[in-house]
Amino acid sequence: MPHTDNSYTRLPERFFARIAPAPVEAPRLLALNLPLARSLGLDGDWLASDAGLAMLAGNAFPAWATPIAQAYAGHQFGGFVPQLGDGRALLLAELLAPGGGRFDLVLKGSGRTPFSRGGDGRAWLGPVLREYLVSEAMAALGVPTTRALAAVATGERVWRDGSALPGAVLARVAASHIRVGTFEYFAARHDTAALALLAEHARARHYPQAQGPLGLLEAVVGAQAALVAQWMSYGFIHGVMNTDNMAISGETIDYGPCAFIDAYHPDRVFSSIDVHGRYAFAQQPNVALWNLAQFASALLPLIGDDEAAIPAATAVLDGFGPAFAAAWEARLSAKIGIRAPRPGDRALVETLLARMARQGADFTRVFSGLADGSARDEFTDRAAFDAWAADWQARVAAEPAPQAVLRAANPQRIPRNHRIEAAIAAATEGDLAPFERLRAALAAPFEARAEWADLADPPAPGEAVTHTFCGT
C-alpha cells in the first residue's frame, strides 16, 4: 500500500466536490509507466492486476483513495468564466513518494462531476494517448510536467463531433493541480478566508521558503519564466494557455491542442480554437505574464490594502521580463553550443531563427544538425546559412566543449504531430505497436539511434498535421 496524505480534502468543502468515478464496461490496460509507478511507491504488479486496473479505470478504488473534483475558475482566451472545475477528472489521492515529494494521482476521463457543465466527463482514446506521449516526452527532455502513469481503454464509445470513438481514461500524476484559476475562483467570490487558506496550502506545498502571499507570487513568477523558456527552447506550443491551465507548481499541465513546431515560424499556431493567434509560439511569454497578473490580482486582498498591495505586486510582476530573458538567453546560447553567454550571443541565435523562419527550416533538425554538420541541409538558401555559420564558428571556437553543450541542449527526436496522429490512428484500430515504438524513442530523446532515425524526420508532403484539438 502506498503512503498517502490527502491534504487537499482537509480544506473546506467549498474547495471541491466529493464524488466517485463512474464505472466503465470493459477496462483494458493499454500502457503502464512502471518506472514512474516505482518512484511513487506503487506496486506495478498490483496496478496491472484486476484490482489495480479497476482503480485506474474508475470502477473501484482502495481505502487510501478519497476521490474529489476540484473547483476552479479561469480566463479562457481572455474571457473570465467564474466556475470551471474538474469536469472530467478526479483527484484520487496524494502520494508520498519514497524518495521524497508529494504527488497528486488523478483520473482524467472518469465521468461527470458537478463541474461538467453538460459534458459527458469522458475522454476518447486520441487525447489520452497524445497526453501520455507528449507529457512523458517533456519529462525526458527535463521540462517540469505532469506525468502519465497509465492509459486504460474503457470498452465504451465516446461521441465527438458526431462520431463514436473508443473511450479511455488517463491516470495522471502531478506535483499538484492547483491553478491560477483556483485562486481566481475564490477571488471572484470575495472569499478572502478561502484565498488565505489556499495561498498558505500552496506556499507550504510548493515554495516553503517563500514569505507570505507576495513571496508566493514571486516564486510562481520565477517558476513560470523558467518553464516557458524551456518550452520554447524545444519548439513547444502549449496551445491553450488559459489561466485554468497554468499550474502554481510551475509544471506543464493539460496537453490539449499542444504541438511541437516542425517548420519554424514565431507566429506558428496549431490549436484549432486559437483563431486569432493569442497563444502562438512567440506570444507565450506575454501570455504567461498576463496570466500571472490575474494571479497577482487574486492575491491582492492577502497582500494588503490597494494603495500598498498594487505597487508591491506590480514590482514582482516586473521581474518576469528579466527572469524570462535570462532563462531564454541561456537556453538559446546552449542550443548553439555556448555554455556561458556573452553580449551578442542572443543576437547571433536570433539571426539564425529569423533565417529559419524565412525559409521554413525545421526547428529541431537545424539545432540538432549543428553538432553533426547537417543543419545546412535544412535550408533552401544554403548561402544564408553559410553566412551565419561563419560568425557562429568564430564564436564557438572560444568555447571549451561546444559539441557536448550542443548534444545536451538539442534532442534528436520530439513528439512530432504526424507521428502522434499515426500512432493514435493505429491504436484506434487495435494496433499499439506504433504507440509503443514512439513511447520508447521519446524516452531517450537525446540519443542518436539508427532504429529510430525515421522518427526524427519532418512530415513528408501530405503528412503535416496543421491543426490540433482539445478532445472535449
Summary of the structure (lengths in Angstrom):
residues: 472
radius of gyration: 22.4
end to end distance: 33.6
largest distance: 66.2
contacts: 1631
relative contact order: 0.11
helix: 47%
strand: 16%
